[in-house]
């Protein structure tokens, strides 16, 4: 390890990375309503907290330094790789960038962004025509954009777990659930029985396996 290359204190890099992902999500999600901005703001806070620890100050490693140093004496807590805690906690001596957690995180993050982008187009088209969105991702789940944000945040937690994001994640998931319930009441008031039938057939956040197996409708 080259100690001349700092692993942390790189606040400019933290700001650039957080900005890229936030702008990327903004380009896909395109918030317009107050509820949209609340959900997007919560996601942005999670991303900022993540990259602040990834490149700025390793708060989690600092707080766990005593336990980590005793349990894993060979681990350099100031190295960048140490932040990928899952392989260390499972006792895997491997490059953390090739661990199952890191590889799975790309599936969640990439899948979440794709889901948000596709769902936004479907929702925009439906709203422009004054109809209920029931095609594309909306044929599988009622709230694909909230599911997309949940996938992205889960993916980042699989890649770089921290105490702050670990506390934020369940709080944000509950917040998205509450926003979704509020949204459902509004849509039901607008579409009535049509929405109630749709809600009975399509789950809220996680698609049913048999519906995925059937393929697109």
PyMOL commands that place a pseudoatom at each C-alpha (Angstrom):
pseudoatom trace, name=CA, resn=UNK, resi=1, chain=A, elem=C, hetatm=0, pos=[0.000, 0.000, 0.000]
pseudoatom trace, name=CA, resn=UNK, resi=2, chain=A, elem=C, hetatm=0, pos=[1.282, 3.468, -0.901]
pseudoatom trace, name=CA, resn=UNK, resi=3, chain=A, elem=C, hetatm=0, pos=[0.711, 5.630, 2.144]
pseudoatom trace, name=CA, resn=UNK, resi=4, chain=A, elem=C, hetatm=0, pos=[1.434, 8.779, 0.112]
pseudoatom trace, name=CA, resn=UNK, resi=5, chain=A, elem=C, hetatm=0, pos=[-1.934, 8.379, -1.589]
pseudoatom trace, name=CA, resn=UNK, resi=6, chain=A, elem=C, hetatm=0, pos=[-4.696, 9.398, 0.850]
pseudoatom trace, name=CA, resn=UNK, resi=7, chain=A, elem=C, hetatm=0, pos=[-7.792, 7.220, 1.046]
pseudoatom trace, name=CA, resn=UNK, resi=8, chain=A, elem=C, hetatm=0, pos=[-9.887, 9.837, 2.824]
pseudoatom trace, name=CA, resn=UNK, resi=9, chain=A, elem=C, hetatm=0, pos=[-10.123, 13.587, 3.155]
pseudoatom trace, name=CA, resn=UNK, resi=10, chain=A, elem=C, hetatm=0, pos=[-10.977, 13.732, -0.537]
pseudoatom trace, name=CA, resn=UNK, resi=11, chain=A, elem=C, hetatm=0, pos=[-13.979, 16.018, -0.102]
pseudoatom trace, name=CA, resn=UNK, resi=12, chain=A, elem=C, hetatm=0, pos=[-13.908, 17.320, -3.651]
pseudoatom trace, name=CA, resn=UNK, resi=13, chain=A, elem=C, hetatm=0, pos=[-14.069, 13.745, -4.932]
pseudoatom trace, name=CA, resn=UNK, resi=14, chain=A, elem=C, hetatm=0, pos=[-16.919, 13.018, -2.513]
pseudoatom trace, name=CA, resn=UNK, resi=15, chain=A, elem=C, hetatm=0, pos=[-18.846, 16.049, -3.775]
pseudoatom trace, name=CA, resn=UNK, resi=16, chain=A, elem=C, hetatm=0, pos=[-18.251, 15.173, -7.434]
pseudoatom trace, name=CA, resn=UNK, resi=17, chain=A, elem=C, hetatm=0, pos=[-19.385, 11.556, -7.015]
pseudoatom trace, name=CA, resn=UNK, resi=18, chain=A, elem=C, hetatm=0, pos=[-22.454, 12.514, -4.997]
pseudoatom trace, name=CA, resn=UNK, resi=19, chain=A, elem=C, hetatm=0, pos=[-23.313, 15.191, -7.545]
pseudoatom trace, name=CA, resn=UNK, resi=20, chain=A, elem=C, hetatm=0, pos=[-23.006, 12.786, -10.462]
pseudoatom trace, name=CA, resn=UNK, resi=21, chain=A, elem=C, hetatm=0, pos=[-25.353, 10.215, -8.949]
pseudoatom trace, name=CA, resn=UNK, resi=22, chain=A, elem=C, hetatm=0, pos=[-27.837, 12.825, -7.767]
pseudoatom trace, name=CA, resn=UNK, resi=23, chain=A, elem=C, hetatm=0, pos=[-27.943, 14.502, -11.192]
pseudoatom trace, name=CA, resn=UNK, resi=24, chain=A, elem=C, hetatm=0, pos=[-28.179, 11.086, -12.842]
pseudoatom trace, name=CA, resn=UNK, resi=25, chain=A, elem=C, hetatm=0, pos=[-31.181, 10.208, -10.683]
pseudoatom trace, name=CA, resn=UNK, resi=26, chain=A, elem=C, hetatm=0, pos=[-32.689, 13.650, -11.298]
pseudoatom trace, name=CA, resn=UNK, resi=27, chain=A, elem=C, hetatm=0, pos=[-32.476, 13.156, -15.068]
pseudoatom trace, name=CA, resn=UNK, resi=28, chain=A, elem=C, hetatm=0, pos=[-34.358, 9.855, -14.727]
pseudoatom trace, name=CA, resn=UNK, resi=29, chain=A, elem=C, hetatm=0, pos=[-36.877, 10.802, -12.036]
pseudoatom trace, name=CA, resn=UNK, resi=30, chain=A, elem=C, hetatm=0, pos=[-37.660, 14.407, -13.060]
pseudoatom trace, name=CA, resn=UNK, resi=31, chain=A, elem=C, hetatm=0, pos=[-39.422, 15.474, -9.825]
pseudoatom trace, name=CA, resn=UNK, resi=32, chain=A, elem=C, hetatm=0, pos=[-42.310, 17.888, -10.269]
pseudoatom trace, name=CA, resn=UNK, resi=33, chain=A, elem=C, hetatm=0, pos=[-44.656, 17.601, -7.271]
pseudoatom trace, name=CA, resn=UNK, resi=34, chain=A, elem=C, hetatm=0, pos=[-43.894, 18.271, -3.618]
pseudoatom trace, name=CA, resn=UNK, resi=35, chain=A, elem=C, hetatm=0, pos=[-44.048, 14.531, -2.992]
pseudoatom trace, name=CA, resn=UNK, resi=36, chain=A, elem=C, hetatm=0, pos=[-41.566, 13.915, -5.807]
pseudoatom trace, name=CA, resn=UNK, resi=37, chain=A, elem=C, hetatm=0, pos=[-39.138, 16.404, -4.303]
pseudoatom trace, name=CA, resn=UNK, resi=38, chain=A, elem=C, hetatm=0, pos=[-39.477, 14.822, -0.848]
pseudoatom trace, name=CA, resn=UNK, resi=39, chain=A, elem=C, hetatm=0, pos=[-38.637, 11.360, -2.166]
pseudoatom trace, name=CA, resn=UNK, resi=40, chain=A, elem=C, hetatm=0, pos=[-35.796, 12.715, -4.310]
pseudoatom trace, name=CA, resn=UNK, resi=41, chain=A, elem=C, hetatm=0, pos=[-34.443, 14.801, -1.420]
pseudoatom trace, name=CA, resn=UNK, resi=42, chain=A, elem=C, hetatm=0, pos=[-34.368, 11.773, 0.880]
pseudoatom trace, name=CA, resn=UNK, resi=43, chain=A, elem=C, hetatm=0, pos=[-32.491, 9.794, -1.762]
pseudoatom trace, name=CA, resn=UNK, resi=44, chain=A, elem=C, hetatm=0, pos=[-30.026, 12.669, -2.216]
pseudoatom trace, name=CA, resn=UNK, resi=45, chain=A, elem=C, hetatm=0, pos=[-29.356, 12.802, 1.549]
pseudoatom trace, name=CA, resn=UNK, resi=46, chain=A, elem=C, hetatm=0, pos=[-28.548, 9.087, 1.514]
pseudoatom trace, name=CA, resn=UNK, resi=47, chain=A, elem=C, hetatm=0, pos=[-26.119, 9.533, -1.396]
pseudoatom trace, name=CA, resn=UNK, resi=48, chain=A, elem=C, hetatm=0, pos=[-24.369, 12.495, 0.248]
pseudoatom trace, name=CA, resn=UNK, resi=49, chain=A, elem=C, hetatm=0, pos=[-23.960, 10.571, 3.521]
pseudoatom trace, name=CA, resn=UNK, resi=50, chain=A, elem=C, hetatm=0, pos=[-22.581, 7.600, 1.602]
pseudoatom trace, name=CA, resn=UNK, resi=51, chain=A, elem=C, hetatm=0, pos=[-19.902, 9.445, -0.350]
pseudoatom trace, name=CA, resn=UNK, resi=52, chain=A, elem=C, hetatm=0, pos=[-18.984, 11.609, 2.641]
pseudoatom trace, name=CA, resn=UNK, resi=53, chain=A, elem=C, hetatm=0, pos=[-17.803, 8.407, 4.324]
pseudoatom trace, name=CA, resn=UNK, resi=54, chain=A, elem=C, hetatm=0, pos=[-16.470, 6.776, 1.185]
pseudoatom trace, name=CA, resn=UNK, resi=55, chain=A, elem=C, hetatm=0, pos=[-14.057, 9.612, 0.363]
pseudoatom trace, name=CA, resn=UNK, resi=56, chain=A, elem=C, hetatm=0, pos=[-14.315, 12.186, 3.149]
pseudoatom trace, name=CA, resn=UNK, resi=57, chain=A, elem=C, hetatm=0, pos=[-14.184, 10.852, 6.693]
pseudoatom trace, name=CA, resn=UNK, resi=58, chain=A, elem=C, hetatm=0, pos=[-14.589, 7.127, 7.540]
pseudoatom trace, name=CA, resn=UNK, resi=59, chain=A, elem=C, hetatm=0, pos=[-16.928, 7.611, 10.503]
pseudoatom trace, name=CA, resn=UNK, resi=60, chain=A, elem=C, hetatm=0, pos=[-18.010, 3.964, 10.620]
pseudoatom trace, name=CA, resn=UNK, resi=61, chain=A, elem=C, hetatm=0, pos=[-14.430, 2.650, 10.605]
pseudoatom trace, name=CA, resn=UNK, resi=62, chain=A, elem=C, hetatm=0, pos=[-13.493, 5.244, 13.227]
pseudoatom trace, name=CA, resn=UNK, resi=63, chain=A, elem=C, hetatm=0, pos=[-16.310, 4.196, 15.558]
pseudoatom trace, name=CA, resn=UNK, resi=64, chain=A, elem=C, hetatm=0, pos=[-15.620, 0.501, 15.002]
pseudoatom trace, name=CA, resn=UNK, resi=65, chain=A, elem=C, hetatm=0, pos=[-11.828, 0.855, 15.068]
pseudoatom trace, name=CA, resn=UNK, resi=66, chain=A, elem=C, hetatm=0, pos=[-11.370, -0.920, 18.400]
pseudoatom trace, name=CA, resn=UNK, resi=67, chain=A, elem=C, hetatm=0, pos=[-13.564, -3.873, 17.491]
pseudoatom trace, name=CA, resn=UNK, resi=68, chain=A, elem=C, hetatm=0, pos=[-12.228, -4.136, 13.941]
pseudoatom trace, name=CA, resn=UNK, resi=69, chain=A, elem=C, hetatm=0, pos=[-8.617, -3.873, 15.104]
pseudoatom trace, name=CA, resn=UNK, resi=70, chain=A, elem=C, hetatm=0, pos=[-9.100, -6.670, 17.645]
pseudoatom trace, name=CA, resn=UNK, resi=71, chain=A, elem=C, hetatm=0, pos=[-11.128, -8.934, 15.364]
pseudoatom trace, name=CA, resn=UNK, resi=72, chain=A, elem=C, hetatm=0, pos=[-9.179, -8.283, 12.153]
pseudoatom trace, name=CA, resn=UNK, resi=73, chain=A, elem=C, hetatm=0, pos=[-5.648, -7.150, 13.117]
pseudoatom trace, name=CA, resn=UNK, resi=74, chain=A, elem=C, hetatm=0, pos=[-4.370, -7.422, 9.527]
pseudoatom trace, name=CA, resn=UNK, resi=75, chain=A, elem=C, hetatm=0, pos=[-6.898, -4.877, 8.268]
pseudoatom trace, name=CA, resn=UNK, resi=76, chain=A, elem=C, hetatm=0, pos=[-5.687, -1.335, 7.666]
pseudoatom trace, name=CA, resn=UNK, resi=77, chain=A, elem=C, hetatm=0, pos=[-8.671, 0.789, 8.777]
pseudoatom trace, name=CA, resn=UNK, resi=78, chain=A, elem=C, hetatm=0, pos=[-7.380, 3.812, 6.841]
pseudoatom trace, name=CA, resn=UNK, resi=79, chain=A, elem=C, hetatm=0, pos=[-7.269, 2.002, 3.507]
pseudoatom trace, name=CA, resn=UNK, resi=80, chain=A, elem=C, hetatm=0, pos=[-10.039, 2.528, 0.995]
pseudoatom trace, name=CA, resn=UNK, resi=81, chain=A, elem=C, hetatm=0, pos=[-10.676, -1.222, 0.699]
pseudoatom trace, name=CA, resn=UNK, resi=82, chain=A, elem=C, hetatm=0, pos=[-11.460, -1.379, 4.420]
pseudoatom trace, name=CA, resn=UNK, resi=83, chain=A, elem=C, hetatm=0, pos=[-14.661, 0.523, 3.760]
pseudoatom trace, name=CA, resn=UNK, resi=84, chain=A, elem=C, hetatm=0, pos=[-16.028, -2.478, 1.864]
pseudoatom trace, name=CA, resn=UNK, resi=85, chain=A, elem=C, hetatm=0, pos=[-16.833, -4.114, 5.177]
pseudoatom trace, name=CA, resn=UNK, resi=86, chain=A, elem=C, hetatm=0, pos=[-18.918, -7.096, 4.082]
pseudoatom trace, name=CA, resn=UNK, resi=87, chain=A, elem=C, hetatm=0, pos=[-16.022, -9.303, 2.831]
pseudoatom trace, name=CA, resn=UNK, resi=88, chain=A, elem=C, hetatm=0, pos=[-14.069, -8.495, 5.999]
pseudoatom trace, name=CA, resn=UNK, resi=89, chain=A, elem=C, hetatm=0, pos=[-17.002, -9.343, 8.258]
pseudoatom trace, name=CA, resn=UNK, resi=90, chain=A, elem=C, hetatm=0, pos=[-17.399, -12.683, 6.469]
pseudoatom trace, name=CA, resn=UNK, resi=91, chain=A, elem=C, hetatm=0, pos=[-13.682, -13.394, 6.743]
pseudoatom trace, name=CA, resn=UNK, resi=92, chain=A, elem=C, hetatm=0, pos=[-13.024, -13.374, 2.996]
pseudoatom trace, name=CA, resn=UNK, resi=93, chain=A, elem=C, hetatm=0, pos=[-9.457, -12.592, 1.963]
pseudoatom trace, name=CA, resn=UNK, resi=94, chain=A, elem=C, hetatm=0, pos=[-10.156, -11.243, -1.489]
pseudoatom trace, name=CA, resn=UNK, resi=95, chain=A, elem=C, hetatm=0, pos=[-10.294, -8.032, -3.453]
pseudoatom trace, name=CA, resn=UNK, resi=96, chain=A, elem=C, hetatm=0, pos=[-13.552, -6.523, -2.139]
pseudoatom trace, name=CA, resn=UNK, resi=97, chain=A, elem=C, hetatm=0, pos=[-14.351, -5.131, -5.583]
pseudoatom trace, name=CA, resn=UNK, resi=98, chain=A, elem=C, hetatm=0, pos=[-14.904, -8.700, -6.792]
pseudoatom trace, name=CA, resn=UNK, resi=99, chain=A, elem=C, hetatm=0, pos=[-16.873, -9.930, -3.800]
pseudoatom trace, name=CA, resn=UNK, resi=100, chain=A, elem=C, hetatm=0, pos=[-20.453, -11.185, -4.307]
pseudoatom trace, name=CA, resn=UNK, resi=101, chain=A, elem=C, hetatm=0, pos=[-21.736, -8.156, -2.376]
pseudoatom trace, name=CA, resn=UNK, resi=102, chain=A, elem=C, hetatm=0, pos=[-19.968, -5.689, -4.652]
pseudoatom trace, name=CA, resn=UNK, resi=103, chain=A, elem=C, hetatm=0, pos=[-21.046, -7.457, -7.839]
pseudoatom trace, name=CA, resn=UNK, resi=104, chain=A, elem=C, hetatm=0, pos=[-24.637, -7.773, -6.606]
pseudoatom trace, name=CA, resn=UNK, resi=105, chain=A, elem=C, hetatm=0, pos=[-24.633, -4.057, -5.796]
pseudoatom trace, name=CA, resn=UNK, resi=106, chain=A, elem=C, hetatm=0, pos=[-24.197, -3.257, -9.494]
pseudoatom trace, name=CA, resn=UNK, resi=107, chain=A, elem=C, hetatm=0, pos=[-27.299, -5.311, -10.282]
pseudoatom trace, name=CA, resn=UNK, resi=108, chain=A, elem=C, hetatm=0, pos=[-29.354, -3.392, -7.708]
pseudoatom trace, name=CA, resn=UNK, resi=109, chain=A, elem=C, hetatm=0, pos=[-27.993, 0.042, -8.620]
pseudoatom trace, name=CA, resn=UNK, resi=110, chain=A, elem=C, hetatm=0, pos=[-28.205, -0.420, -12.381]
pseudoatom trace, name=CA, resn=UNK, resi=111, chain=A, elem=C, hetatm=0, pos=[-31.585, -2.108, -12.160]
pseudoatom trace, name=CA, resn=UNK, resi=112, chain=A, elem=C, hetatm=0, pos=[-32.920, 0.663, -9.943]
pseudoatom trace, name=CA, resn=UNK, resi=113, chain=A, elem=C, hetatm=0, pos=[-31.908, 3.414, -12.344]
pseudoatom trace, name=CA, resn=UNK, resi=114, chain=A, elem=C, hetatm=0, pos=[-33.381, 1.537, -15.309]
pseudoatom trace, name=CA, resn=UNK, resi=115, chain=A, elem=C, hetatm=0, pos=[-36.630, 0.922, -13.423]
pseudoatom trace, name=CA, resn=UNK, resi=116, chain=A, elem=C, hetatm=0, pos=[-36.975, 4.608, -12.507]
pseudoatom trace, name=CA, resn=UNK, resi=117, chain=A, elem=C, hetatm=0, pos=[-36.299, 5.735, -16.078]
pseudoatom trace, name=CA, resn=UNK, resi=118, chain=A, elem=C, hetatm=0, pos=[-38.722, 3.307, -17.725]
pseudoatom trace, name=CA, resn=UNK, resi=119, chain=A, elem=C, hetatm=0, pos=[-41.414, 3.932, -15.104]
pseudoatom trace, name=CA, resn=UNK, resi=120, chain=A, elem=C, hetatm=0, pos=[-41.175, 7.702, -15.521]
pseudoatom trace, name=CA, resn=UNK, resi=121, chain=A, elem=C, hetatm=0, pos=[-41.816, 7.438, -19.263]
pseudoatom trace, name=CA, resn=UNK, resi=122, chain=A, elem=C, hetatm=0, pos=[-44.827, 5.207, -18.688]
pseudoatom trace, name=CA, resn=UNK, resi=123, chain=A, elem=C, hetatm=0, pos=[-46.221, 7.505, -16.001]
pseudoatom trace, name=CA, resn=UNK, resi=124, chain=A, elem=C, hetatm=0, pos=[-45.639, 10.635, -18.080]
pseudoatom trace, name=CA, resn=UNK, resi=125, chain=A, elem=C, hetatm=0, pos=[-47.448, 9.138, -21.069]
pseudoatom trace, name=CA, resn=UNK, resi=126, chain=A, elem=C, hetatm=0, pos=[-50.379, 8.005, -18.907]
pseudoatom trace, name=CA, resn=UNK, resi=127, chain=A, elem=C, hetatm=0, pos=[-50.708, 11.386, -17.193]
pseudoatom trace, name=CA, resn=UNK, resi=128, chain=A, elem=C, hetatm=0, pos=[-50.537, 13.188, -20.547]
pseudoatom trace, name=CA, resn=UNK, resi=129, chain=A, elem=C, hetatm=0, pos=[-53.489, 11.080, -21.745]
pseudoatom trace, name=CA, resn=UNK, resi=130, chain=A, elem=C, hetatm=0, pos=[-55.388, 11.319, -18.468]
pseudoatom trace, name=CA, resn=UNK, resi=131, chain=A, elem=C, hetatm=0, pos=[-55.374, 7.560, -17.892]
pseudoatom trace, name=CA, resn=UNK, resi=132, chain=A, elem=C, hetatm=0, pos=[-54.152, 5.202, -15.185]
pseudoatom trace, name=CA, resn=UNK, resi=133, chain=A, elem=C, hetatm=0, pos=[-50.585, 3.922, -15.671]
pseudoatom trace, name=CA, resn=UNK, resi=134, chain=A, elem=C, hetatm=0, pos=[-50.883, 0.122, -15.936]
pseudoatom trace, name=CA, resn=UNK, resi=135, chain=A, elem=C, hetatm=0, pos=[-48.311, -0.802, -18.602]
pseudoatom trace, name=CA, resn=UNK, resi=136, chain=A, elem=C, hetatm=0, pos=[-44.578, -1.473, -18.517]
pseudoatom trace, name=CA, resn=UNK, resi=137, chain=A, elem=C, hetatm=0, pos=[-43.294, -1.639, -14.925]
pseudoatom trace, name=CA, resn=UNK, resi=138, chain=A, elem=C, hetatm=0, pos=[-46.753, -0.597, -13.707]
pseudoatom trace, name=CA, resn=UNK, resi=139, chain=A, elem=C, hetatm=0, pos=[-48.087, -3.923, -14.952]
pseudoatom trace, name=CA, resn=UNK, resi=140, chain=A, elem=C, hetatm=0, pos=[-45.853, -5.630, -12.367]
pseudoatom trace, name=CA, resn=UNK, resi=141, chain=A, elem=C, hetatm=0, pos=[-45.802, -3.213, -9.410]
pseudoatom trace, name=CA, resn=UNK, resi=142, chain=A, elem=C, hetatm=0, pos=[-47.801, -0.129, -8.472]
pseudoatom trace, name=CA, resn=UNK, resi=143, chain=A, elem=C, hetatm=0, pos=[-44.843, 2.001, -7.356]
pseudoatom trace, name=CA, resn=UNK, resi=144, chain=A, elem=C, hetatm=0, pos=[-41.858, 1.196, -9.592]
pseudoatom trace, name=CA, resn=UNK, resi=145, chain=A, elem=C, hetatm=0, pos=[-40.117, 4.535, -8.982]
pseudoatom trace, name=CA, resn=UNK, resi=146, chain=A, elem=C, hetatm=0, pos=[-40.119, 4.078, -5.210]
pseudoatom trace, name=CA, resn=UNK, resi=147, chain=A, elem=C, hetatm=0, pos=[-38.927, 0.502, -5.717]
pseudoatom trace, name=CA, resn=UNK, resi=148, chain=A, elem=C, hetatm=0, pos=[-36.175, 1.832, -7.964]
pseudoatom trace, name=CA, resn=UNK, resi=149, chain=A, elem=C, hetatm=0, pos=[-34.910, 4.227, -5.297]
pseudoatom trace, name=CA, resn=UNK, resi=150, chain=A, elem=C, hetatm=0, pos=[-35.025, 1.410, -2.729]
pseudoatom trace, name=CA, resn=UNK, resi=151, chain=A, elem=C, hetatm=0, pos=[-32.987, -0.820, -5.056]
pseudoatom trace, name=CA, resn=UNK, resi=152, chain=A, elem=C, hetatm=0, pos=[-30.327, 1.849, -5.602]
pseudoatom trace, name=CA, resn=UNK, resi=153, chain=A, elem=C, hetatm=0, pos=[-29.934, 2.577, -1.895]
pseudoatom trace, name=CA, resn=UNK, resi=154, chain=A, elem=C, hetatm=0, pos=[-29.811, -1.136, -1.070]
pseudoatom trace, name=CA, resn=UNK, resi=155, chain=A, elem=C, hetatm=0, pos=[-27.199, -1.604, -3.771]
pseudoatom trace, name=CA, resn=UNK, resi=156, chain=A, elem=C, hetatm=0, pos=[-24.981, 1.114, -2.347]
pseudoatom trace, name=CA, resn=UNK, resi=157, chain=A, elem=C, hetatm=0, pos=[-25.364, -0.371, 1.136]
pseudoatom trace, name=CA, resn=UNK, resi=158, chain=A, elem=C, hetatm=0, pos=[-24.241, -3.737, -0.215]
pseudoatom trace, name=CA, resn=UNK, resi=159, chain=A, elem=C, hetatm=0, pos=[-21.232, -2.033, -1.772]
pseudoatom trace, name=CA, resn=UNK, resi=160, chain=A, elem=C, hetatm=0, pos=[-20.229, 0.307, 1.067]
pseudoatom trace, name=CA, resn=UNK, resi=161, chain=A, elem=C, hetatm=0, pos=[-22.065, -0.260, 4.388]
pseudoatom trace, name=CA, resn=UNK, resi=162, chain=A, elem=C, hetatm=0, pos=[-21.916, 2.535, 6.955]
pseudoatom trace, name=CA, resn=UNK, resi=163, chain=A, elem=C, hetatm=0, pos=[-23.623, 3.109, 10.273]
pseudoatom trace, name=CA, resn=UNK, resi=164, chain=A, elem=C, hetatm=0, pos=[-25.273, 6.313, 9.029]
pseudoatom trace, name=CA, resn=UNK, resi=165, chain=A, elem=C, hetatm=0, pos=[-26.692, 4.844, 5.817]
pseudoatom trace, name=CA, resn=UNK, resi=166, chain=A, elem=C, hetatm=0, pos=[-27.621, 1.681, 7.705]
pseudoatom trace, name=CA, resn=UNK, resi=167, chain=A, elem=C, hetatm=0, pos=[-29.784, 3.809, 10.011]
pseudoatom trace, name=CA, resn=UNK, resi=168, chain=A, elem=C, hetatm=0, pos=[-31.116, 5.914, 7.161]
pseudoatom trace, name=CA, resn=UNK, resi=169, chain=A, elem=C, hetatm=0, pos=[-32.112, 3.021, 4.902]
pseudoatom trace, name=CA, resn=UNK, resi=170, chain=A, elem=C, hetatm=0, pos=[-35.038, 1.600, 6.955]
pseudoatom trace, name=CA, resn=UNK, resi=171, chain=A, elem=C, hetatm=0, pos=[-36.247, 5.128, 7.780]
pseudoatom trace, name=CA, resn=UNK, resi=172, chain=A, elem=C, hetatm=0, pos=[-36.290, 6.061, 4.092]
pseudoatom trace, name=CA, resn=UNK, resi=173, chain=A, elem=C, hetatm=0, pos=[-38.018, 2.818, 3.139]
pseudoatom trace, name=CA, resn=UNK, resi=174, chain=A, elem=C, hetatm=0, pos=[-40.793, 3.595, 5.642]
pseudoatom trace, name=CA, resn=UNK, resi=175, chain=A, elem=C, hetatm=0, pos=[-40.986, 7.142, 4.280]
pseudoatom trace, name=CA, resn=UNK, resi=176, chain=A, elem=C, hetatm=0, pos=[-41.391, 5.822, 0.720]
pseudoatom trace, name=CA, resn=UNK, resi=177, chain=A, elem=C, hetatm=0, pos=[-44.066, 3.413, 1.922]
pseudoatom trace, name=CA, resn=UNK, resi=178, chain=A, elem=C, hetatm=0, pos=[-45.997, 6.301, 3.521]
pseudoatom trace, name=CA, resn=UNK, resi=179, chain=A, elem=C, hetatm=0, pos=[-45.621, 8.466, 0.419]
pseudoatom trace, name=CA, resn=UNK, resi=180, chain=A, elem=C, hetatm=0, pos=[-46.883, 5.587, -1.697]
pseudoatom trace, name=CA, resn=UNK, resi=181, chain=A, elem=C, hetatm=0, pos=[-49.951, 5.150, 0.513]
pseudoatom trace, name=CA, resn=UNK, resi=182, chain=A, elem=C, hetatm=0, pos=[-50.714, 8.851, 0.271]
pseudoatom trace, name=CA, resn=UNK, resi=183, chain=A, elem=C, hetatm=0, pos=[-50.305, 8.674, -3.498]
pseudoatom trace, name=CA, resn=UNK, resi=184, chain=A, elem=C, hetatm=0, pos=[-52.647, 5.695, -3.707]
pseudoatom trace, name=CA, resn=UNK, resi=185, chain=A, elem=C, hetatm=0, pos=[-55.414, 7.584, -1.941]
pseudoatom trace, name=CA, resn=UNK, resi=186, chain=A, elem=C, hetatm=0, pos=[-55.107, 10.416, -4.450]
pseudoatom trace, name=CA, resn=UNK, resi=187, chain=A, elem=C, hetatm=0, pos=[-55.103, 8.080, -7.459]
pseudoatom trace, name=CA, resn=UNK, resi=188, chain=A, elem=C, hetatm=0, pos=[-58.061, 6.115, -6.079]
pseudoatom trace, name=CA, resn=UNK, resi=189, chain=A, elem=C, hetatm=0, pos=[-59.997, 9.348, -5.659]
pseudoatom trace, name=CA, resn=UNK, resi=190, chain=A, elem=C, hetatm=0, pos=[-59.285, 10.159, -9.301]
pseudoatom trace, name=CA, resn=UNK, resi=191, chain=A, elem=C, hetatm=0, pos=[-59.876, 6.755, -10.943]
pseudoatom trace, name=CA, resn=UNK, resi=192, chain=A, elem=C, hetatm=0, pos=[-62.179, 5.063, -8.445]
pseudoatom trace, name=CA, resn=UNK, resi=193, chain=A, elem=C, hetatm=0, pos=[-63.116, 1.441, -9.146]
pseudoatom trace, name=CA, resn=UNK, resi=194, chain=A, elem=C, hetatm=0, pos=[-60.592, 1.135, -11.977]
pseudoatom trace, name=CA, resn=UNK, resi=195, chain=A, elem=C, hetatm=0, pos=[-57.745, 1.777, -9.557]
pseudoatom trace, name=CA, resn=UNK, resi=196, chain=A, elem=C, hetatm=0, pos=[-59.196, -0.509, -6.893]
pseudoatom trace, name=CA, resn=UNK, resi=197, chain=A, elem=C, hetatm=0, pos=[-59.302, -3.397, -9.385]
pseudoatom trace, name=CA, resn=UNK, resi=198, chain=A, elem=C, hetatm=0, pos=[-55.769, -2.596, -10.484]
pseudoatom trace, name=CA, resn=UNK, resi=199, chain=A, elem=C, hetatm=0, pos=[-54.529, -2.495, -6.871]
pseudoatom trace, name=CA, resn=UNK, resi=200, chain=A, elem=C, hetatm=0, pos=[-56.093, -5.896, -6.166]
pseudoatom trace, name=CA, resn=UNK, resi=201, chain=A, elem=C, hetatm=0, pos=[-54.220, -7.470, -9.076]
pseudoatom trace, name=CA, resn=UNK, resi=202, chain=A, elem=C, hetatm=0, pos=[-50.822, -5.738, -8.885]
pseudoatom trace, name=CA, resn=UNK, resi=203, chain=A, elem=C, hetatm=0, pos=[-48.576, -5.695, -5.770]
pseudoatom trace, name=CA, resn=UNK, resi=204, chain=A, elem=C, hetatm=0, pos=[-47.187, -2.416, -4.456]
pseudoatom trace, name=CA, resn=UNK, resi=205, chain=A, elem=C, hetatm=0, pos=[-43.409, -2.779, -4.514]
pseudoatom trace, name=CA, resn=UNK, resi=206, chain=A, elem=C, hetatm=0, pos=[-42.229, -6.333, -5.227]
pseudoatom trace, name=CA, resn=UNK, resi=207, chain=A, elem=C, hetatm=0, pos=[-43.529, -8.180, -8.300]
pseudoatom trace, name=CA, resn=UNK, resi=208, chain=A, elem=C, hetatm=0, pos=[-45.046, -11.611, -7.913]
pseudoatom trace, name=CA, resn=UNK, resi=209, chain=A, elem=C, hetatm=0, pos=[-42.928, -14.357, -9.410]
pseudoatom trace, name=CA, resn=UNK, resi=210, chain=A, elem=C, hetatm=0, pos=[-45.672, -15.767, -11.602]
pseudoatom trace, name=CA, resn=UNK, resi=211, chain=A, elem=C, hetatm=0, pos=[-46.277, -12.330, -13.138]
pseudoatom trace, name=CA, resn=UNK, resi=212, chain=A, elem=C, hetatm=0, pos=[-42.591, -12.016, -13.977]
pseudoatom trace, name=CA, resn=UNK, resi=213, chain=A, elem=C, hetatm=0, pos=[-42.620, -15.506, -15.502]
pseudoatom trace, name=CA, resn=UNK, resi=214, chain=A, elem=C, hetatm=0, pos=[-45.478, -14.537, -17.799]
pseudoatom trace, name=CA, resn=UNK, resi=215, chain=A, elem=C, hetatm=0, pos=[-43.357, -11.841, -19.419]
pseudoatom trace, name=CA, resn=UNK, resi=216, chain=A, elem=C, hetatm=0, pos=[-44.529, -8.454, -20.709]
pseudoatom trace, name=CA, resn=UNK, resi=217, chain=A, elem=C, hetatm=0, pos=[-48.224, -7.895, -21.290]
for i in range(1, 217): cmd.bond("trace and resi %d" % i, "trace and resi %d" % (i + 1))
show_as sticks, trace
zoom trace
